[in-house]
Amino acid sequence: MTDAQQPTAGSQALAEAVRDHMWAADTATRTLGMQITHIGPGSAALCMTVRADMLNGHATCHGGFIATLADSAFAFACNSYNEVTVASGFSIDLVAPAREGDVLTATASELNKAGRTGVYDIDVRNQRNERIAAFRGRSYTLKGKPVLPEPVRP
């Protein structure tokens, strides 16, 4: 969420309704065992426990799973305004390994949203609050296409 935007009860309810709708259709996020721990206008947090089937040949979490966790947090954050928004690109820096049993949390925050484009930072940390990755996502909003099939009534 940008500094100028303050959440209201209506904007929070909208973000929650969008979360529920997207969650029901997001097989990848659910299958990987992710859980949404926060949603708000322009923000989201998801967590995931690193399982044995997520480990690479070095017995650390494959970077693709870490990127997927961050990307899912990014998706929930940038769609929270009820406009279909897609990734136009992202970069990720993996700064420390995650190991089996670690609980990773990806916290997404809106850095800037102007017109159809947005920039989001996603911080990925483990249960000891150690940074595992830094992800920056760039979004593109498809104007006039709501996420929800029906309007939300406050």
TABEL-V528751 format. One record per pair of residues at least 6 apart in sequence whose ideal C-beta (glycine too) atoms are under 6 Angstrom apart, sorted by the first residue. I is the first residue (numbers start at 1). J is the second residue. D is the distance in whole Angstrom. If there is no record, write none. Layout:
((I J D) (I J D))
This chain:
((1 41 5) (1 42 4) (1 43 6) (1 110 5) (2 110 6) (2 113 6) (7 40 6) (7 41 5) (10 154 5) (11 41 5) (13 154 6) (14 82 5) (14 152 5) (15 39 5) (15 40 6) (15 41 5) (15 80 4) (16 39 6) (17 152 5) (18 79 6) (18 80 6) (18 82 5) (18 147 5) (19 39 4) (19 76 6) (21 148 5) (29 72 5) (33 48 6) (34 46 5) (34 48 5) (34 72 6) (35 47 5) (36 46 5) (37 45 5) (37 47 6) (38 45 4) (41 80 5) (42 77 6) (42 110 3) (43 77 5) (43 109 5) (44 73 5) (44 76 4) (44 77 4) (44 108 5) (45 105 6) (45 107 5) (46 72 5) (46 73 5) (46 106 5) (47 103 6) (47 105 5) (48 69 5) (48 104 5) (49 103 5) (50 61 5) (50 98 5) (50 100 5) (50 102 5) (52 100 6) (54 61 5) (54 62 6) (54 65 5) (55 100 6) (56 62 4) (60 97 4) (60 99 6) (61 98 4) (63 94 5) (66 133 5) (67 92 5) (69 104 6) (69 106 5) (70 106 5) (70 122 4) (70 124 5) (70 135 4) (73 106 4) (73 108 4) (73 122 5) (74 108 5) (74 120 5) (74 122 5) (74 137 4) (77 108 4) (77 120 6) (78 85 4) (78 118 6) (78 120 6) (78 139 4) (79 85 5) (79 147 5) (82 146 5) (82 147 5) (82 148 6) (83 141 5) (84 142 5) (84 145 4) (84 147 6) (85 139 5) (85 141 5) (86 140 6) (87 137 6) (88 138 5) (88 140 4) (89 138 5) (90 137 4) (91 136 5) (92 133 6) (92 135 5) (93 134 5) (94 133 5) (95 131 6) (96 130 6) (96 132 5) (98 104 6) (98 132 5) (102 126 5) (103 127 4) (104 124 6) (104 126 6) (105 125 6) (106 122 5) (106 124 5) (107 123 5) (108 120 5) (108 122 5) (109 121 6) (110 120 6) (111 119 4) (111 121 5) (112 119 5) (116 140 6) (116 141 5) (117 140 6) (118 139 4) (119 138 6) (120 137 5) (121 136 6) (122 135 4) (124 132 5) (124 133 4) (125 131 6) (126 132 6))
